[in-house]
Amino acid sequence: MSKKCRRCGQENDDERHFCEQCGEPLDENIRLIMDYERIKKTPSKIKQEAPKKDDDDYVYVKREEKKKSYAVWWAVGACVVVAVGIALYFLLAH
């Protein structure tokens, strides 16, 4: 019994796995393995269409430096002046 090529119709010996004339796989298992290998090597369209991350994707925001609050220092200074004034009043009045 011989194997007939699906592609070109060439009659081949039973021991052959590929057609003598065109090289087409004669066994379904070999055809599946070759299809799998071909698909495995071919890049997927989905992977190609996926967006690539670039440095442009990130937005860098510069933090604003906190302004020194001089109001707190003025309030502390005023309290010290008032406290010293009250202390001097009581010390000098008696």
HTML snippet that shows the backbone in 3Dmol.js (N, CA, C, O; Angstrom):
<script src="https://3Dmol.org/build/3Dmol-min.js"></script>
<div id="view" style="width:600px;height:400px;position:relative"></div>
<script>
const pdb = `
ATOM      1  N   MET A   1       0.852  -1.177   0.000  1.00  0.00           N
ATOM      2  CA  MET A   1       0.000   0.000   0.000  1.00  0.00           C
ATOM      3  C   MET A   1       0.897   1.239   0.000  1.00  0.00           C
ATOM      4  O   MET A   1       1.944   1.254   0.647  1.00  0.00           O
ATOM      5  N   SER A   2       0.492   2.243  -0.706  1.00  0.00           N
ATOM      6  CA  SER A   2       1.302   3.457  -0.793  1.00  0.00           C
ATOM      7  C   SER A   2       0.508   4.657  -0.286  1.00  0.00           C
ATOM      8  O   SER A   2      -0.721   4.637  -0.211  1.00  0.00           O
ATOM      9  N   LYS A   3       1.252   5.690   0.056  1.00  0.00           N
ATOM     10  CA  LYS A   3       0.625   6.926   0.530  1.00  0.00           C
ATOM     11  C   LYS A   3       0.536   7.903  -0.632  1.00  0.00           C
ATOM     12  O   LYS A   3       1.498   8.090  -1.377  1.00  0.00           O
ATOM     13  N   LYS A   4      -0.645   8.531  -0.779  1.00  0.00           N
ATOM     14  CA  LYS A   4      -0.851   9.504  -1.846  1.00  0.00           C
ATOM     15  C   LYS A   4      -0.768  10.909  -1.243  1.00  0.00           C
ATOM     16  O   LYS A   4      -1.377  11.192  -0.212  1.00  0.00           O
ATOM     17  N   CYS A   5      -0.017  11.768  -1.896  1.00  0.00           N
ATOM     18  CA  CYS A   5       0.155  13.149  -1.423  1.00  0.00           C
ATOM     19  C   CYS A   5      -1.143  13.927  -1.622  1.00  0.00           C
ATOM     20  O   CYS A   5      -1.751  13.865  -2.690  1.00  0.00           O
ATOM     21  N   ARG A   6      -1.558  14.646  -0.609  1.00  0.00           N
ATOM     22  CA  ARG A   6      -2.781  15.459  -0.697  1.00  0.00           C
ATOM     23  C   ARG A   6      -2.571  16.688  -1.578  1.00  0.00           C
ATOM     24  O   ARG A   6      -3.522  17.218  -2.154  1.00  0.00           O
ATOM     25  N   ARG A   7      -1.347  17.126  -1.675  1.00  0.00           N
ATOM     26  CA  ARG A   7      -1.065  18.358  -2.405  1.00  0.00           C
ATOM     27  C   ARG A   7      -0.906  18.121  -3.912  1.00  0.00           C
ATOM     28  O   ARG A   7      -1.558  18.779  -4.724  1.00  0.00           O
ATOM     29  N   CYS A   8      -0.030  17.172  -4.275  1.00  0.00           N
ATOM     30  CA  CYS A   8       0.269  16.986  -5.704  1.00  0.00           C
ATOM     31  C   CYS A   8      -0.250  15.662  -6.274  1.00  0.00           C
ATOM     32  O   CYS A   8      -0.249  15.473  -7.490  1.00  0.00           O
ATOM     33  N   GLY A   9      -0.694  14.746  -5.406  1.00  0.00           N
ATOM     34  CA  GLY A   9      -1.229  13.473  -5.882  1.00  0.00           C
ATOM     35  C   GLY A   9      -0.178  12.414  -6.156  1.00  0.00           C
ATOM     36  O   GLY A   9      -0.533  11.340  -6.642  1.00  0.00           O
ATOM     37  N   GLN A  10       1.071  12.650  -5.878  1.00  0.00           N
ATOM     38  CA  GLN A  10       2.174  11.699  -6.099  1.00  0.00           C
ATOM     39  C   GLN A  10       2.014  10.489  -5.187  1.00  0.00           C
ATOM     40  O   GLN A  10       1.717  10.637  -4.002  1.00  0.00           O
ATOM     41  N   GLU A  11       2.211   9.290  -5.736  1.00  0.00           N
ATOM     42  CA  GLU A  11       2.212   8.060  -4.952  1.00  0.00           C
ATOM     43  C   GLU A  11       3.579   7.915  -4.286  1.00  0.00           C
ATOM     44  O   GLU A  11       4.608   8.056  -4.947  1.00  0.00           O
ATOM     45  N   ASN A  12       3.595   7.633  -2.975  1.00  0.00           N
ATOM     46  CA  ASN A  12       4.832   7.512  -2.205  1.00  0.00           C
ATOM     47  C   ASN A  12       4.840   6.188  -1.453  1.00  0.00           C
ATOM     48  O   ASN A  12       3.784   5.614  -1.184  1.00  0.00           O
ATOM     49  N   ASP A  13       6.035   5.704  -1.114  1.00  0.00           N
ATOM     50  CA  ASP A  13       6.170   4.471  -0.338  1.00  0.00           C
ATOM     51  C   ASP A  13       5.588   4.675   1.058  1.00  0.00           C
ATOM     52  O   ASP A  13       5.494   5.799   1.552  1.00  0.00           O
ATOM     53  N   ASP A  14       5.197   3.551   1.687  1.00  0.00           N
ATOM     54  CA  ASP A  14       4.619   3.615   3.033  1.00  0.00           C
ATOM     55  C   ASP A  14       5.612   4.129   4.071  1.00  0.00           C
ATOM     56  O   ASP A  14       5.210   4.746   5.057  1.00  0.00           O
ATOM     57  N   GLU A  15       6.899   3.882   3.859  1.00  0.00           N
ATOM     58  CA  GLU A  15       7.903   4.296   4.842  1.00  0.00           C
ATOM     59  C   GLU A  15       8.166   5.801   4.820  1.00  0.00           C
ATOM     60  O   GLU A  15       8.727   6.345   5.771  1.00  0.00           O
ATOM     61  N   ARG A  16       7.774   6.463   3.762  1.00  0.00           N
ATOM     62  CA  ARG A  16       8.066   7.894   3.604  1.00  0.00           C
ATOM     63  C   ARG A  16       7.120   8.726   4.473  1.00  0.00           C
ATOM     64  O   ARG A  16       5.945   8.398   4.641  1.00  0.00           O
ATOM     65  N   HIS A  17       7.669   9.803   5.013  1.00  0.00           N
ATOM     66  CA  HIS A  17       6.860  10.727   5.815  1.00  0.00           C
ATOM     67  C   HIS A  17       6.583  12.025   5.058  1.00  0.00           C
ATOM     68  O   HIS A  17       5.695  12.795   5.426  1.00  0.00           O
ATOM     69  N   PHE A  18       7.364  12.257   3.987  1.00  0.00           N
ATOM     70  CA  PHE A  18       7.189  13.448   3.160  1.00  0.00           C
ATOM     71  C   PHE A  18       7.099  13.035   1.701  1.00  0.00           C
ATOM     72  O   PHE A  18       7.676  12.023   1.302  1.00  0.00           O
ATOM     73  N   CYS A  19       6.380  13.809   0.905  1.00  0.00           N
ATOM     74  CA  CYS A  19       6.210  13.520  -0.517  1.00  0.00           C
ATOM     75  C   CYS A  19       7.547  13.665  -1.248  1.00  0.00           C
ATOM     76  O   CYS A  19       8.306  14.604  -1.010  1.00  0.00           O
ATOM     77  N   GLU A  20       7.814  12.707  -2.147  1.00  0.00           N
ATOM     78  CA  GLU A  20       9.065  12.746  -2.920  1.00  0.00           C
ATOM     79  C   GLU A  20       9.094  13.930  -3.872  1.00  0.00           C
ATOM     80  O   GLU A  20      10.162  14.472  -4.156  1.00  0.00           O
ATOM     81  N   GLN A  21       7.936  14.335  -4.365  1.00  0.00           N
ATOM     82  CA  GLN A  21       7.886  15.371  -5.393  1.00  0.00           C
ATOM     83  C   GLN A  21       7.815  16.787  -4.807  1.00  0.00           C
ATOM     84  O   GLN A  21       8.577  17.665  -5.212  1.00  0.00           O
ATOM     85  N   CYS A  22       6.899  17.007  -3.855  1.00  0.00           N
ATOM     86  CA  CYS A  22       6.701  18.387  -3.370  1.00  0.00           C
ATOM     87  C   CYS A  22       7.161  18.611  -1.931  1.00  0.00           C
ATOM     88  O   CYS A  22       7.273  19.758  -1.498  1.00  0.00           O
ATOM     89  N   GLY A  23       7.430  17.545  -1.182  1.00  0.00           N
ATOM     90  CA  GLY A  23       7.910  17.697   0.193  1.00  0.00           C
ATOM     91  C   GLY A  23       6.816  17.876   1.226  1.00  0.00           C
ATOM     92  O   GLY A  23       7.105  18.128   2.396  1.00  0.00           O
ATOM     93  N   GLU A  24       5.563  17.749   0.813  1.00  0.00           N
ATOM     94  CA  GLU A  24       4.421  17.889   1.732  1.00  0.00           C
ATOM     95  C   GLU A  24       4.426  16.729   2.732  1.00  0.00           C
ATOM     96  O   GLU A  24       4.710  15.595   2.349  1.00  0.00           O
ATOM     97  N   PRO A  25       4.113  16.996   4.023  1.00  0.00           N
ATOM     98  CA  PRO A  25       4.030  15.898   4.999  1.00  0.00           C
ATOM     99  C   PRO A  25       2.903  14.938   4.617  1.00  0.00           C
ATOM    100  O   PRO A  25       1.800  15.364   4.272  1.00  0.00           O
ATOM    101  N   LEU A  26       3.194  13.642   4.683  1.00  0.00           N
ATOM    102  CA  LEU A  26       2.195  12.640   4.319  1.00  0.00           C
ATOM    103  C   LEU A  26       1.392  12.171   5.531  1.00  0.00           C
ATOM    104  O   LEU A  26       0.262  11.709   5.373  1.00  0.00           O
ATOM    105  N   ASP A  27       1.949  12.280   6.735  1.00  0.00           N
ATOM    106  CA  ASP A  27       1.254  11.852   7.946  1.00  0.00           C
ATOM    107  C   ASP A  27       0.604  13.058   8.617  1.00  0.00           C
ATOM    108  O   ASP A  27       1.170  14.150   8.644  1.00  0.00           O
ATOM    109  N   GLU A  28      -0.585  12.842   9.154  1.00  0.00           N
ATOM    110  CA  GLU A  28      -1.313  13.918   9.834  1.00  0.00           C
ATOM    111  C   GLU A  28      -0.545  14.402  11.063  1.00  0.00           C
ATOM    112  O   GLU A  28      -0.534  15.599  11.348  1.00  0.00           O
ATOM    113  N   ASN A  29       0.092  13.494  11.791  1.00  0.00           N
ATOM    114  CA  ASN A  29       0.848  13.889  12.987  1.00  0.00           C
ATOM    115  C   ASN A  29       1.996  14.829  12.636  1.00  0.00           C
ATOM    116  O   ASN A  29       2.236  15.812  13.337  1.00  0.00           O
ATOM    117  N   ILE A  30       2.695  14.530  11.566  1.00  0.00           N
ATOM    118  CA  ILE A  30       3.805  15.391  11.148  1.00  0.00           C
ATOM    119  C   ILE A  30       3.270  16.751  10.718  1.00  0.00           C
ATOM    120  O   ILE A  30       3.876  17.784  11.006  1.00  0.00           O
ATOM    121  N   ARG A  31       2.133  16.747  10.027  1.00  0.00           N
ATOM    122  CA  ARG A  31       1.512  18.005   9.592  1.00  0.00           C
ATOM    123  C   ARG A  31       1.148  18.857  10.810  1.00  0.00           C
ATOM    124  O   ARG A  31       1.375  20.067  10.811  1.00  0.00           O
ATOM    125  N   LEU A  32       0.589  18.233  11.839  1.00  0.00           N
ATOM    126  CA  LEU A  32       0.224  18.974  13.051  1.00  0.00           C
ATOM    127  C   LEU A  32       1.451  19.532  13.761  1.00  0.00           C
ATOM    128  O   LEU A  32       1.443  20.668  14.235  1.00  0.00           O
ATOM    129  N   ILE A  33       2.513  18.718  13.830  1.00  0.00           N
ATOM    130  CA  ILE A  33       3.747  19.180  14.480  1.00  0.00           C
ATOM    131  C   ILE A  33       4.338  20.358  13.712  1.00  0.00           C
ATOM    132  O   ILE A  33       4.782  21.333  14.319  1.00  0.00           O
ATOM    133  N   MET A  34       4.347  20.278  12.392  1.00  0.00           N
ATOM    134  CA  MET A  34       4.897  21.371  11.586  1.00  0.00           C
ATOM    135  C   MET A  34       4.046  22.629  11.710  1.00  0.00           C
ATOM    136  O   MET A  34       4.577  23.737  11.775  1.00  0.00           O
ATOM    137  N   ASP A  35       2.713  22.457  11.744  1.00  0.00           N
ATOM    138  CA  ASP A  35       1.834  23.615  11.931  1.00  0.00           C
ATOM    139  C   ASP A  35       2.076  24.255  13.289  1.00  0.00           C
ATOM    140  O   ASP A  35       2.113  25.479  13.408  1.00  0.00           O
ATOM    141  N   TYR A  36       2.241  23.428  14.306  1.00  0.00           N
ATOM    142  CA  TYR A  36       2.504  23.946  15.649  1.00  0.00           C
ATOM    143  C   TYR A  36       3.811  24.728  15.684  1.00  0.00           C
ATOM    144  O   TYR A  36       3.871  25.819  16.251  1.00  0.00           O
ATOM    145  N   GLU A  37       4.851  24.177  15.081  1.00  0.00           N
ATOM    146  CA  GLU A  37       6.154  24.857  15.056  1.00  0.00           C
ATOM    147  C   GLU A  37       6.068  26.171  14.283  1.00  0.00           C
ATOM    148  O   GLU A  37       6.682  27.164  14.671  1.00  0.00           O
ATOM    149  N   ARG A  38       5.308  26.174  13.195  1.00  0.00           N
ATOM    150  CA  ARG A  38       5.159  27.392  12.394  1.00  0.00           C
ATOM    151  C   ARG A  38       4.408  28.456  13.189  1.00  0.00           C
ATOM    152  O   ARG A  38       4.798  29.624  13.190  1.00  0.00           O
ATOM    153  N   ILE A  39       3.340  28.057  13.860  1.00  0.00           N
ATOM    154  CA  ILE A  39       2.558  28.998  14.666  1.00  0.00           C
ATOM    155  C   ILE A  39       3.387  29.509  15.834  1.00  0.00           C
ATOM    156  O   ILE A  39       3.315  30.686  16.188  1.00  0.00           O
ATOM    157  N   LYS A  40       4.158  28.640  16.418  1.00  0.00           N
ATOM    158  CA  LYS A  40       4.993  29.008  17.564  1.00  0.00           C
ATOM    159  C   LYS A  40       6.031  30.068  17.174  1.00  0.00           C
ATOM    160  O   LYS A  40       6.338  30.954  17.972  1.00  0.00           O
ATOM    161  N   LYS A  41       6.569  29.983  15.957  1.00  0.00           N
ATOM    162  CA  LYS A  41       7.586  30.929  15.497  1.00  0.00           C
ATOM    163  C   LYS A  41       6.986  32.239  14.994  1.00  0.00           C
ATOM    164  O   LYS A  41       7.658  33.270  14.999  1.00  0.00           O
ATOM    165  N   THR A  42       5.725  32.207  14.558  1.00  0.00           N
ATOM    166  CA  THR A  42       5.092  33.401  14.011  1.00  0.00           C
ATOM    167  C   THR A  42       4.649  34.306  15.154  1.00  0.00           C
ATOM    168  O   THR A  42       3.937  33.853  16.050  1.00  0.00           O
ATOM    169  N   PRO A  43       5.054  35.573  15.145  1.00  0.00           N
ATOM    170  CA  PRO A  43       4.624  36.473  16.221  1.00  0.00           C
ATOM    171  C   PRO A  43       3.127  36.740  16.132  1.00  0.00           C
ATOM    172  O   PRO A  43       2.558  36.840  15.046  1.00  0.00           O
ATOM    173  N   SER A  44       2.522  36.849  17.269  1.00  0.00           N
ATOM    174  CA  SER A  44       1.086  37.079  17.340  1.00  0.00           C
ATOM    175  C   SER A  44       0.777  38.532  17.013  1.00  0.00           C
ATOM    176  O   SER A  44       1.532  39.432  17.381  1.00  0.00           O
ATOM    177  N   LYS A  45      -0.335  38.757  16.321  1.00  0.00           N
ATOM    178  CA  LYS A  45      -0.749  40.129  16.013  1.00  0.00           C
ATOM    179  C   LYS A  45      -1.135  40.867  17.284  1.00  0.00           C
ATOM    180  O   LYS A  45      -0.946  42.079  17.390  1.00  0.00           O
ATOM    181  N   ILE A  46      -1.667  40.144  18.230  1.00  0.00           N
ATOM    182  CA  ILE A  46      -2.063  40.770  19.495  1.00  0.00           C
ATOM    183  C   ILE A  46      -0.839  41.331  20.200  1.00  0.00           C
ATOM    184  O   ILE A  46      -0.875  42.444  20.725  1.00  0.00           O
ATOM    185  N   LYS A  47       0.235  40.570  20.214  1.00  0.00           N
ATOM    186  CA  LYS A  47       1.454  41.042  20.867  1.00  0.00           C
ATOM    187  C   LYS A  47       2.023  42.253  20.147  1.00  0.00           C
ATOM    188  O   LYS A  47       2.566  43.155  20.786  1.00  0.00           O
ATOM    189  N   GLN A  48       1.908  42.286  18.829  1.00  0.00           N
ATOM    190  CA  GLN A  48       2.450  43.402  18.071  1.00  0.00           C
ATOM    191  C   GLN A  48       1.628  44.664  18.286  1.00  0.00           C
ATOM    192  O   GLN A  48       2.174  45.767  18.261  1.00  0.00           O
ATOM    193  N   GLU A  49       0.321  44.518  18.497  1.00  0.00           N
ATOM    194  CA  GLU A  49      -0.538  45.677  18.653  1.00  0.00           C
ATOM    195  C   GLU A  49      -0.552  46.213  20.077  1.00  0.00           C
ATOM    196  O   GLU A  49      -1.075  47.301  20.321  1.00  0.00           O
ATOM    197  N   ALA A  50       0.007  45.476  21.008  1.00  0.00           N
ATOM    198  CA  ALA A  50       0.018  45.935  22.393  1.00  0.00           C
ATOM    199  C   ALA A  50       0.890  47.181  22.506  1.00  0.00           C
ATOM    200  O   ALA A  50       1.991  47.226  21.957  1.00  0.00           O
ATOM    201  N   PRO A  51       0.400  48.181  23.212  1.00  0.00           N
ATOM    202  CA  PRO A  51       1.195  49.406  23.347  1.00  0.00           C
ATOM    203  C   PRO A  51       2.448  49.152  24.160  1.00  0.00           C
ATOM    204  O   PRO A  51       2.440  48.407  25.140  1.00  0.00           O
ATOM    205  N   LYS A  52       3.507  49.781  23.736  1.00  0.00           N
ATOM    206  CA  LYS A  52       4.769  49.655  24.448  1.00  0.00           C
ATOM    207  C   LYS A  52       4.872  50.796  25.446  1.00  0.00           C
ATOM    208  O   LYS A  52       4.454  51.921  25.171  1.00  0.00           O
ATOM    209  N   LYS A  53       5.428  50.494  26.592  1.00  0.00           N
ATOM    210  CA  LYS A  53       5.603  51.534  27.594  1.00  0.00           C
ATOM    211  C   LYS A  53       6.863  52.318  27.279  1.00  0.00           C
ATOM    212  O   LYS A  53       7.951  51.756  27.153  1.00  0.00           O
ATOM    213  N   ASP A  54       6.699  53.587  27.157  1.00  0.00           N
ATOM    214  CA  ASP A  54       7.827  54.478  26.927  1.00  0.00           C
ATOM    215  C   ASP A  54       7.958  55.412  28.110  1.00  0.00           C
ATOM    216  O   ASP A  54       7.115  55.434  29.008  1.00  0.00           O
ATOM    217  N   ASP A  55       9.005  56.163  28.093  1.00  0.00           N
ATOM    218  CA  ASP A  55       9.162  57.179  29.128  1.00  0.00           C
ATOM    219  C   ASP A  55       8.104  58.268  28.983  1.00  0.00           C
ATOM    220  O   ASP A  55       7.800  58.981  29.940  1.00  0.00           O
ATOM    221  N   ASP A  56       7.544  58.390  27.772  1.00  0.00           N
ATOM    222  CA  ASP A  56       6.532  59.413  27.539  1.00  0.00           C
ATOM    223  C   ASP A  56       5.214  59.082  28.222  1.00  0.00           C
ATOM    224  O   ASP A  56       4.369  59.963  28.381  1.00  0.00           O
ATOM    225  N   ASP A  57       5.020  57.837  28.627  1.00  0.00           N
ATOM    226  CA  ASP A  57       3.769  57.438  29.257  1.00  0.00           C
ATOM    227  C   ASP A  57       3.637  57.985  30.669  1.00  0.00           C
ATOM    228  O   ASP A  57       2.533  58.047  31.210  1.00  0.00           O
ATOM    229  N   TYR A  58       4.736  58.375  31.261  1.00  0.00           N
ATOM    230  CA  TYR A  58       4.716  58.837  32.639  1.00  0.00           C
ATOM    231  C   TYR A  58       4.777  60.358  32.674  1.00  0.00           C
ATOM    232  O   TYR A  58       5.515  60.986  31.915  1.00  0.00           O
ATOM    233  N   VAL A  59       3.995  60.926  33.558  1.00  0.00           N
ATOM    234  CA  VAL A  59       3.993  62.372  33.736  1.00  0.00           C
ATOM    235  C   VAL A  59       4.677  62.666  35.057  1.00  0.00           C
ATOM    236  O   VAL A  59       4.224  62.245  36.121  1.00  0.00           O
ATOM    237  N   TYR A  60       5.753  63.380  34.969  1.00  0.00           N
ATOM    238  CA  TYR A  60       6.490  63.728  36.174  1.00  0.00           C
ATOM    239  C   TYR A  60       5.999  65.081  36.668  1.00  0.00           C
ATOM    240  O   TYR A  60       5.978  66.063  35.926  1.00  0.00           O
ATOM    241  N   VAL A  61       5.608  65.110  37.924  1.00  0.00           N
ATOM    242  CA  VAL A  61       5.105  66.336  38.525  1.00  0.00           C
ATOM    243  C   VAL A  61       6.118  66.794  39.555  1.00  0.00           C
ATOM    244  O   VAL A  61       6.492  66.047  40.460  1.00  0.00           O
ATOM    245  N   LYS A  62       6.555  68.038  39.401  1.00  0.00           N
ATOM    246  CA  LYS A  62       7.522  68.582  40.343  1.00  0.00           C
ATOM    247  C   LYS A  62       6.764  69.037  41.580  1.00  0.00           C
ATOM    248  O   LYS A  62       5.793  69.789  41.497  1.00  0.00           O
ATOM    249  N   ARG A  63       7.225  68.571  42.709  1.00  0.00           N
ATOM    250  CA  ARG A  63       6.583  68.973  43.959  1.00  0.00           C
ATOM    251  C   ARG A  63       6.943  70.415  44.276  1.00  0.00           C
ATOM    252  O   ARG A  63       8.081  70.854  44.113  1.00  0.00           O
ATOM    253  N   GLU A  64       5.933  71.125  44.731  1.00  0.00           N
ATOM    254  CA  GLU A  64       6.190  72.503  45.140  1.00  0.00           C
ATOM    255  C   GLU A  64       6.814  72.489  46.527  1.00  0.00           C
ATOM    256  O   GLU A  64       6.374  71.768  47.423  1.00  0.00           O
ATOM    257  N   GLU A  65       7.836  73.294  46.675  1.00  0.00           N
ATOM    258  CA  GLU A  65       8.463  73.384  47.984  1.00  0.00           C
ATOM    259  C   GLU A  65       7.523  74.132  48.918  1.00  0.00           C
ATOM    260  O   GLU A  65       6.876  75.105  48.533  1.00  0.00           O
ATOM    261  N   LYS A  66       7.467  73.656  50.145  1.00  0.00           N
ATOM    262  CA  LYS A  66       6.612  74.318  51.122  1.00  0.00           C
ATOM    263  C   LYS A  66       7.242  75.651  51.498  1.00  0.00           C
ATOM    264  O   LYS A  66       8.428  75.738  51.815  1.00  0.00           O
ATOM    265  N   LYS A  67       6.414  76.681  51.452  1.00  0.00           N
ATOM    266  CA  LYS A  67       6.902  77.996  51.849  1.00  0.00           C
ATOM    267  C   LYS A  67       6.986  78.027  53.367  1.00  0.00           C
ATOM    268  O   LYS A  67       6.099  77.537  54.066  1.00  0.00           O
ATOM    269  N   LYS A  68       8.048  78.601  53.850  1.00  0.00           N
ATOM    270  CA  LYS A  68       8.214  78.677  55.297  1.00  0.00           C
ATOM    271  C   LYS A  68       7.165  79.633  55.847  1.00  0.00           C
ATOM    272  O   LYS A  68       6.976  80.746  55.356  1.00  0.00           O
ATOM    273  N   SER A  69       6.509  79.165  56.858  1.00  0.00           N
ATOM    274  CA  SER A  69       5.455  79.979  57.455  1.00  0.00           C
ATOM    275  C   SER A  69       6.057  80.883  58.531  1.00  0.00           C
ATOM    276  O   SER A  69       6.394  80.442  59.630  1.00  0.00           O
ATOM    277  N   TYR A  70       6.176  82.138  58.182  1.00  0.00           N
ATOM    278  CA  TYR A  70       6.720  83.098  59.140  1.00  0.00           C
ATOM    279  C   TYR A  70       5.660  83.530  60.147  1.00  0.00           C
ATOM    280  O   TYR A  70       5.997  84.112  61.178  1.00  0.00           O
ATOM    281  N   ALA A  71       4.401  83.258  59.872  1.00  0.00           N
ATOM    282  CA  ALA A  71       3.333  83.647  60.798  1.00  0.00           C
ATOM    283  C   ALA A  71       3.490  82.926  62.128  1.00  0.00           C
ATOM    284  O   ALA A  71       3.241  83.510  63.183  1.00  0.00           O
ATOM    285  N   VAL A  72       3.897  81.671  62.090  1.00  0.00           N
ATOM    286  CA  VAL A  72       4.091  80.906  63.324  1.00  0.00           C
ATOM    287  C   VAL A  72       5.213  81.538  64.140  1.00  0.00           C
ATOM    288  O   VAL A  72       5.086  81.700  65.354  1.00  0.00           O
ATOM    289  N   TRP A  73       6.294  81.889  63.485  1.00  0.00           N
ATOM    290  CA  TRP A  73       7.418  82.507  64.201  1.00  0.00           C
ATOM    291  C   TRP A  73       7.028  83.873  64.771  1.00  0.00           C
ATOM    292  O   TRP A  73       7.469  84.233  65.862  1.00  0.00           O
ATOM    293  N   TRP A  74       6.216  84.623  64.054  1.00  0.00           N
ATOM    294  CA  TRP A  74       5.756  85.920  64.569  1.00  0.00           C
ATOM    295  C   TRP A  74       4.872  85.717  65.801  1.00  0.00           C
ATOM    296  O   TRP A  74       4.965  86.472  66.770  1.00  0.00           O
ATOM    297  N   ALA A  75       4.026  84.706  65.759  1.00  0.00           N
ATOM    298  CA  ALA A  75       3.144  84.450  66.905  1.00  0.00           C
ATOM    299  C   ALA A  75       3.957  84.016  68.120  1.00  0.00           C
ATOM    300  O   ALA A  75       3.691  84.474  69.231  1.00  0.00           O
ATOM    301  N   VAL A  76       4.936  83.148  67.930  1.00  0.00           N
ATOM    302  CA  VAL A  76       5.791  82.703  69.038  1.00  0.00           C
ATOM    303  C   VAL A  76       6.570  83.891  69.596  1.00  0.00           C
ATOM    304  O   VAL A  76       6.675  84.044  70.813  1.00  0.00           O
ATOM    305  N   GLY A  77       7.106  84.716  68.734  1.00  0.00           N
ATOM    306  CA  GLY A  77       7.847  85.905  69.177  1.00  0.00           C
ATOM    307  C   GLY A  77       6.971  86.863  69.953  1.00  0.00           C
ATOM    308  O   GLY A  77       7.395  87.422  70.964  1.00  0.00           O
ATOM    309  N   ALA A  78       5.747  87.053  69.484  1.00  0.00           N
ATOM    310  CA  ALA A  78       4.826  87.955  70.183  1.00  0.00           C
ATOM    311  C   ALA A  78       4.492  87.417  71.563  1.00  0.00           C
ATOM    312  O   ALA A  78       4.421  88.180  72.526  1.00  0.00           O
ATOM    313  N   CYS A  79       4.283  86.091  71.671  1.00  0.00           N
ATOM    314  CA  CYS A  79       3.984  85.490  72.981  1.00  0.00           C
ATOM    315  C   CYS A  79       5.170  85.660  73.936  1.00  0.00           C
ATOM    316  O   CYS A  79       4.973  85.933  75.120  1.00  0.00           O
ATOM    317  N   VAL A  80       6.380  85.504  73.439  1.00  0.00           N
ATOM    318  CA  VAL A  80       7.571  85.672  74.273  1.00  0.00           C
ATOM    319  C   VAL A  80       7.672  87.118  74.753  1.00  0.00           C
ATOM    320  O   VAL A  80       7.959  87.363  75.925  1.00  0.00           O
ATOM    321  N   VAL A  81       7.440  88.065  73.865  1.00  0.00           N
ATOM    322  CA  VAL A  81       7.505  89.483  74.248  1.00  0.00           C
ATOM    323  C   VAL A  81       6.454  89.798  75.299  1.00  0.00           C
ATOM    324  O   VAL A  81       6.743  90.503  76.265  1.00  0.00           O
ATOM    325  N   VAL A  82       5.238  89.288  75.127  1.00  0.00           N
ATOM    326  CA  VAL A  82       4.169  89.534  76.105  1.00  0.00           C
ATOM    327  C   VAL A  82       4.528  88.890  77.438  1.00  0.00           C
ATOM    328  O   VAL A  82       4.347  89.499  78.492  1.00  0.00           O
ATOM    329  N   ALA A  83       5.045  87.643  77.394  1.00  0.00           N
ATOM    330  CA  ALA A  83       5.410  86.953  78.636  1.00  0.00           C
ATOM    331  C   ALA A  83       6.523  87.704  79.363  1.00  0.00           C
ATOM    332  O   ALA A  83       6.468  87.851  80.584  1.00  0.00           O
ATOM    333  N   VAL A  84       7.519  88.177  78.642  1.00  0.00           N
ATOM    334  CA  VAL A  84       8.607  88.947  79.260  1.00  0.00           C
ATOM    335  C   VAL A  84       8.065  90.259  79.823  1.00  0.00           C
ATOM    336  O   VAL A  84       8.469  90.695  80.901  1.00  0.00           O
ATOM    337  N   GLY A  85       7.165  90.871  79.098  1.00  0.00           N
ATOM    338  CA  GLY A  85       6.566  92.132  79.580  1.00  0.00           C
ATOM    339  C   GLY A  85       5.785  91.926  80.859  1.00  0.00           C
ATOM    340  O   GLY A  85       5.887  92.735  81.781  1.00  0.00           O
ATOM    341  N   ILE A  86       5.006  90.860  80.934  1.00  0.00           N
ATOM    342  CA  ILE A  86       4.222  90.584  82.147  1.00  0.00           C
ATOM    343  C   ILE A  86       5.160  90.265  83.307  1.00  0.00           C
ATOM    344  O   ILE A  86       4.942  90.721  84.429  1.00  0.00           O
ATOM    345  N   ALA A  87       6.201  89.482  83.035  1.00  0.00           N
ATOM    346  CA  ALA A  87       7.162  89.130  84.091  1.00  0.00           C
ATOM    347  C   ALA A  87       7.861  90.378  84.617  1.00  0.00           C
ATOM    348  O   ALA A  87       8.024  90.523  85.828  1.00  0.00           O
ATOM    349  N   LEU A  88       8.269  91.266  83.748  1.00  0.00           N
ATOM    350  CA  LEU A  88       8.926  92.499  84.180  1.00  0.00           C
ATOM    351  C   LEU A  88       7.970  93.393  84.974  1.00  0.00           C
ATOM    352  O   LEU A  88       8.379  94.018  85.952  1.00  0.00           O
ATOM    353  N   TYR A  89       6.732  93.457  84.571  1.00  0.00           N
ATOM    354  CA  TYR A  89       5.743  94.280  85.277  1.00  0.00           C
ATOM    355  C   TYR A  89       5.602  93.818  86.727  1.00  0.00           C
ATOM    356  O   TYR A  89       5.630  94.619  87.661  1.00  0.00           O
ATOM    357  N   PHE A  90       5.444  92.462  86.889  1.00  0.00           N
ATOM    358  CA  PHE A  90       5.272  91.954  88.252  1.00  0.00           C
ATOM    359  C   PHE A  90       6.563  92.070  89.075  1.00  0.00           C
ATOM    360  O   PHE A  90       6.510  92.320  90.279  1.00  0.00           O
ATOM    361  N   LEU A  91       7.702  91.890  88.436  1.00  0.00           N
ATOM    362  CA  LEU A  91       8.966  91.991  89.173  1.00  0.00           C
ATOM    363  C   LEU A  91       9.275  93.439  89.589  1.00  0.00           C
ATOM    364  O   LEU A  91       9.760  93.681  90.694  1.00  0.00           O
ATOM    365  N   LEU A  92       9.002  94.357  88.730  1.00  0.00           N
ATOM    366  CA  LEU A  92       9.322  95.750  89.029  1.00  0.00           C
ATOM    367  C   LEU A  92       8.224  96.449  89.840  1.00  0.00           C
ATOM    368  O   LEU A  92       8.512  97.433  90.520  1.00  0.00           O
ATOM    369  N   ALA A  93       7.013  95.983  89.790  1.00  0.00           N
ATOM    370  CA  ALA A  93       5.910  96.615  90.513  1.00  0.00           C
ATOM    371  C   ALA A  93       5.974  96.300  91.993  1.00  0.00           C
ATOM    372  O   ALA A  93       5.493  97.112  92.783  1.00  0.00           O
ATOM    373  N   HIS A  94       6.505  95.237  92.405  1.00  0.00           N
ATOM    374  CA  HIS A  94       6.529  94.885  93.830  1.00  0.00           C
ATOM    375  C   HIS A  94       7.825  95.162  94.422  1.00  0.00           C
ATOM    376  O   HIS A  94       8.022  94.926  95.614  1.00  0.00           O
TER     377      HIS A  94
END
`;
const viewer = $3Dmol.createViewer("view");
viewer.addModel(pdb, "pdb");
viewer.setStyle({}, {cartoon: {color: "spectrum"}});
viewer.zoomTo();
viewer.render();
</script>
